Amino acid sequence: LGLDFKQRDRLEQKIHQLIRTRIRPIPPVRITFEEVRGLVIAKIQVGRGESPAYMMGGTIYVRNGSSDVQAQTEDVVRLVSQYAL
């Protein structure tokens, strides 16, 4: 039947823990639970942050179409220059 209350709590805590320990700076994240076709699912929304770049495990990633790829020097320069505007 999807996630029960205890499982929801553990999952939410685990997601927040992973974010706190692996992503810098910590992005704005909202976790909610909703029922879809009789199953309780987790909905994770990551809002647009205020920093020009975020690092996961010490590496900056950028979107390339529908994929995340490791940022190249020119990507970082572009992000910082856009942020300065």
PyRosetta script that sets phi, psi and omega in degrees:
from pyrosetta import init, pose_from_sequence

init()
pose = pose_from_sequence("LGLDFKQRDRLEQKIHQLIRTRIRPIPPVRITFEEVRGLVIAKIQVGRGESPAYMMGGTIYVRNGSSDVQAQTEDVVRLVSQYAL")
pose.set_psi(1, 19.7)
pose.set_omega(1, -178.7)
pose.set_phi(2, 87.9)
pose.set_psi(2, -148.3)
pose.set_omega(2, -174.1)
pose.set_phi(3, -95.7)
pose.set_psi(3, 129.9)
pose.set_omega(3, 173.0)
pose.set_phi(4, -85.8)
pose.set_psi(4, 176.5)
pose.set_omega(4, -174.0)
pose.set_phi(5, -58.2)
pose.set_psi(5, -44.6)
pose.set_omega(5, -179.0)
pose.set_phi(6, -64.4)
pose.set_psi(6, -41.8)
pose.set_omega(6, 178.5)
pose.set_phi(7, -65.4)
pose.set_psi(7, -38.4)
pose.set_omega(7, 177.0)
pose.set_phi(8, -59.7)
pose.set_psi(8, -47.4)
pose.set_omega(8, -178.4)
pose.set_phi(9, -61.2)
pose.set_psi(9, -46.4)
pose.set_omega(9, 179.4)
pose.set_phi(10, -63.6)
pose.set_psi(10, -42.4)
pose.set_omega(10, 179.7)
pose.set_phi(11, -64.1)
pose.set_psi(11, -45.3)
pose.set_omega(11, 179.4)
pose.set_phi(12, -61.6)
pose.set_psi(12, -43.8)
pose.set_omega(12, 178.1)
pose.set_phi(13, -62.6)
pose.set_psi(13, -41.8)
pose.set_omega(13, -178.9)
pose.set_phi(14, -64.9)
pose.set_psi(14, -42.5)
pose.set_omega(14, 178.8)
pose.set_phi(15, -62.9)
pose.set_psi(15, -47.0)
pose.set_omega(15, 178.9)
pose.set_phi(16, -62.2)
pose.set_psi(16, -38.9)
pose.set_omega(16, 178.1)
pose.set_phi(17, -63.3)
pose.set_psi(17, -45.1)
pose.set_omega(17, 179.0)
pose.set_phi(18, -61.4)
pose.set_psi(18, -41.8)
pose.set_omega(18, 179.0)
pose.set_phi(19, -63.5)
pose.set_psi(19, -46.9)
pose.set_omega(19, -178.4)
pose.set_phi(20, -62.7)
pose.set_psi(20, -34.7)
pose.set_omega(20, -175.1)
pose.set_phi(21, -92.0)
pose.set_psi(21, -17.5)
pose.set_omega(21, -173.3)
pose.set_phi(22, -117.7)
pose.set_psi(22, -18.7)
pose.set_omega(22, -174.7)
pose.set_phi(23, -116.9)
pose.set_psi(23, 132.3)
pose.set_omega(23, 178.7)
pose.set_phi(24, -132.6)
pose.set_psi(24, 136.5)
pose.set_omega(24, -17.7)
pose.set_phi(25, -64.6)
pose.set_psi(25, 166.7)
pose.set_omega(25, -177.0)
pose.set_phi(26, -70.8)
pose.set_psi(26, 122.4)
pose.set_omega(26, -178.8)
pose.set_phi(27, -79.2)
pose.set_psi(27, 160.0)
pose.set_omega(27, 176.1)
pose.set_phi(28, -73.4)
pose.set_psi(28, 120.3)
pose.set_omega(28, -176.7)
pose.set_phi(29, -127.2)
pose.set_psi(29, 138.7)
pose.set_omega(29, 176.6)
pose.set_phi(30, -127.5)
pose.set_psi(30, 126.1)
pose.set_omega(30, -180.0)
pose.set_phi(31, -116.1)
pose.set_psi(31, 123.9)
pose.set_omega(31, 176.1)
pose.set_phi(32, -130.3)
pose.set_psi(32, 166.3)
pose.set_omega(32, 179.0)
pose.set_phi(33, -125.2)
pose.set_psi(33, 139.0)
pose.set_omega(33, 178.7)
pose.set_phi(34, -144.0)
pose.set_psi(34, 161.5)
pose.set_omega(34, -179.1)
pose.set_phi(35, -96.9)
pose.set_psi(35, 130.1)
pose.set_omega(35, 177.4)
pose.set_phi(36, -133.0)
pose.set_psi(36, 118.6)
pose.set_omega(36, -179.5)
pose.set_phi(37, 51.7)
pose.set_psi(37, 40.7)
pose.set_omega(37, 176.9)
pose.set_phi(38, 83.5)
pose.set_psi(38, 0.6)
pose.set_omega(38, 178.7)
pose.set_phi(39, -113.8)
pose.set_psi(39, 141.0)
pose.set_omega(39, 174.6)
pose.set_phi(40, -86.9)
pose.set_psi(40, 123.8)
pose.set_omega(40, -179.4)
pose.set_phi(41, -121.8)
pose.set_psi(41, 159.2)
pose.set_omega(41, 176.8)
pose.set_phi(42, -93.0)
pose.set_psi(42, 135.5)
pose.set_omega(42, 175.3)
pose.set_phi(43, -116.4)
pose.set_psi(43, 119.0)
pose.set_omega(43, -176.6)
pose.set_phi(44, -113.0)
pose.set_psi(44, 118.3)
pose.set_omega(44, 179.3)
pose.set_phi(45, -113.0)
pose.set_psi(45, 126.4)
pose.set_omega(45, 177.3)
pose.set_phi(46, -110.8)
pose.set_psi(46, 114.1)
pose.set_omega(46, -178.3)
pose.set_phi(47, -78.6)
pose.set_psi(47, 163.7)
pose.set_omega(47, 176.9)
pose.set_phi(48, -69.1)
pose.set_psi(48, 127.1)
pose.set_omega(48, -179.0)
pose.set_phi(49, -87.4)
pose.set_psi(49, 175.2)
pose.set_omega(49, -178.7)
pose.set_phi(50, -91.8)
pose.set_psi(50, -14.3)
pose.set_omega(50, -178.4)
pose.set_phi(51, -84.4)
pose.set_psi(51, 152.1)
pose.set_omega(51, 179.2)
pose.set_phi(52, -71.6)
pose.set_psi(52, -23.8)
pose.set_omega(52, -178.8)
pose.set_phi(53, -151.0)
pose.set_psi(53, 152.6)
pose.set_omega(53, 176.9)
pose.set_phi(54, -125.9)
pose.set_psi(54, 143.7)
pose.set_omega(54, -179.7)
pose.set_phi(55, -113.4)
pose.set_psi(55, 139.5)
pose.set_omega(55, 173.6)
pose.set_phi(56, -118.5)
pose.set_psi(56, 116.6)
pose.set_omega(56, -177.5)
pose.set_phi(57, 62.9)
pose.set_psi(57, 30.4)
pose.set_omega(57, 178.5)
pose.set_phi(58, 83.3)
pose.set_psi(58, 5.0)
pose.set_omega(58, -179.2)
pose.set_phi(59, -119.0)
pose.set_psi(59, 136.6)
pose.set_omega(59, 176.2)
pose.set_phi(60, -89.9)
pose.set_psi(60, 132.8)
pose.set_omega(60, 177.4)
pose.set_phi(61, -116.8)
pose.set_psi(61, 151.3)
pose.set_omega(61, 174.7)
pose.set_phi(62, -129.7)
pose.set_psi(62, 159.2)
pose.set_omega(62, 177.1)
pose.set_phi(63, -81.2)
pose.set_psi(63, 138.1)
pose.set_omega(63, 173.7)
pose.set_phi(64, -133.3)
pose.set_psi(64, 93.8)
pose.set_omega(64, -173.0)
pose.set_phi(65, 68.4)
pose.set_psi(65, -120.9)
pose.set_omega(65, 179.6)
pose.set_phi(66, -101.1)
pose.set_psi(66, 11.8)
pose.set_omega(66, -177.9)
pose.set_phi(67, -115.9)
pose.set_psi(67, 157.6)
pose.set_omega(67, 170.9)
pose.set_phi(68, -103.0)
pose.set_psi(68, 128.1)
pose.set_omega(68, 179.0)
pose.set_phi(69, -127.8)
pose.set_psi(69, 153.7)
pose.set_omega(69, 178.9)
pose.set_phi(70, -63.0)
pose.set_psi(70, 130.7)
pose.set_omega(70, -178.0)
pose.set_phi(71, -67.7)
pose.set_psi(71, 141.1)
pose.set_omega(71, 173.3)
pose.set_phi(72, -94.5)
pose.set_psi(72, 168.5)
pose.set_omega(72, -178.0)
pose.set_phi(73, -53.3)
pose.set_psi(73, -44.6)
pose.set_omega(73, -178.6)
pose.set_phi(74, -65.1)
pose.set_psi(74, -30.5)
pose.set_omega(74, 176.5)
pose.set_phi(75, -66.0)
pose.set_psi(75, -43.7)
pose.set_omega(75, -179.6)
pose.set_phi(76, -65.6)
pose.set_psi(76, -42.6)
pose.set_omega(76, 178.0)
pose.set_phi(77, -60.5)
pose.set_psi(77, -44.3)
pose.set_omega(77, 179.1)
pose.set_phi(78, -62.8)
pose.set_psi(78, -44.4)
pose.set_omega(78, 179.4)
pose.set_phi(79, -60.5)
pose.set_psi(79, -46.1)
pose.set_omega(79, -178.1)
pose.set_phi(80, -67.8)
pose.set_psi(80, -39.3)
pose.set_omega(80, -179.4)
pose.set_phi(81, -69.5)
pose.set_psi(81, -35.9)
pose.set_omega(81, 176.4)
pose.set_phi(82, -66.8)
pose.set_psi(82, -37.0)
pose.set_omega(82, -179.3)
pose.set_phi(83, -66.8)
pose.set_psi(83, -34.4)
pose.set_omega(83, -177.1)
pose.set_phi(84, -71.4)
pose.set_psi(84, -17.3)
pose.set_omega(84, -178.1)
pose.set_phi(85, -73.6)
pose.dump_pdb("model.pdb")
